[in-house]
Amino acid sequence: MADSTTEQLRGMIARYLATPPSLTDKDACGLFVDAAGNLKIILASNSGVIIGDVRAAGSQGVLLQQGVAGDGYALNVGGGVASGATDAGNPIKIGGVYNTTPPVFTNGQRGDAQIDVNGNLLETLATLIAGEDLANNVMKVEVRGTPFSITTQTTTTVKSGAGFIYQIEIPTPVANATVKIYDNTAGSGTVLLDTITLPSVLISDGPIVVPLNKTFSTGCTIVTAGATMSVSGSVR
């Protein structure tokens, strides 16, 4: 096959050789195929070689191997299963590294995605957020509402629309005074707090606090009657 420079290639018949020949300078050579009859082509150099679309038929794939350090190749692609194995094919996977001791990087360094022992991706805000108690490293939760104060016997809409009423306070109880609260913008309709009637003989000089913690959808209206008494509280 590789006997002399004078041998002429006859036709375009390609051969399969289990062991490829080793040629010397000026040897003639035919074409070679693999065991399945596929023409074997090897790019001897990447210098100036341009390859168009590479398409794999059927279940075949194109394997891009990671270049060897220092070989001058810029393409570094991994994948194709491994790690916990089993999974195969299609969607491009991403990997992570489990470290019992988290790595510490310096400026400009590249880092692997970190996972826990079960393969869950580890995430952290990496900074405190608004609302945190920086000194004690806890999130503050505060009850905030719009205050109201009623000082006469009247019907008062303290908020229109949906909202929440925390509580009402009666600073100084007055005998025979009454308080009733509705989910409405008028003194009627759905009752949030049924009538509170103070006794004719008071047993407390106050203040009296009535916790409510109730939502309303239409509005919050408070009706005070029976006697003039101050009622205050807060809504949101």
Steps between C-alpha positions, in 0.01 A plus 500: 500500500780734590770337296639773267452839344457338158191302594191657344164513681242318292136612548365641826467178700551556872623233738448407861815423693486396865849647538559825309812506282808697589616695197838642415588796283352486145299179560170476311190406691132425435195597699399328823169423664404376844339162569157642408622634166511866605775701336769590752613865496745655744584869500873503538510861614262771613698768325273676252241221508140622489222254575138581421198348673575162654188286519470160662245252368271286709622429848855598418653801670792734448748474784693814585788404722674728742829627369823404667662778702747688285396342168374835368135397458248751635202262499436343841173311518402223740178317573349183370386350834744399781471647853206297645469334154181340352345815345572535130420701191357838403474803733837653574577432864681719748715367778586597854748403768426381853753628751480419870692824553382784272776647282631851553579692183704808432429780255479386137492126570256265329287275719290184461131500590469356851256221587407318820541130569170430320589700190286804587644828376619716788388862496551795730404867486862571594386826659251636752172633363283796595307436819762288669628580845864528402630473855305183589467360146122453516213631289282755673124465485302804608127563526418826329161662450329833448370635831149635552325672789126550557388738776126537442183289463511452126544266204858513370649322197864462600595338166332438163584189303668179612723506804577375847413629845738412782315613813304774665590679822267673744722732704229599751186280523167679525186338648239380248719585197488255206736410213419295188714443188387413143668377184346779298524872427179555698371401843330184371571175322758237596597520866867490591445558871157469654383760749714556807291665774677635804314439829319776686729435793857491373742248643806652329635847448679377186661490269324208332665332199293279268722291264331436163752401227225476240492565128227692321419524131271803454611736772520542875231705670473553878176606668524656846181575695339495844738752651788715382819297526836506321591197286831464318692232313681430173423350158690426185 
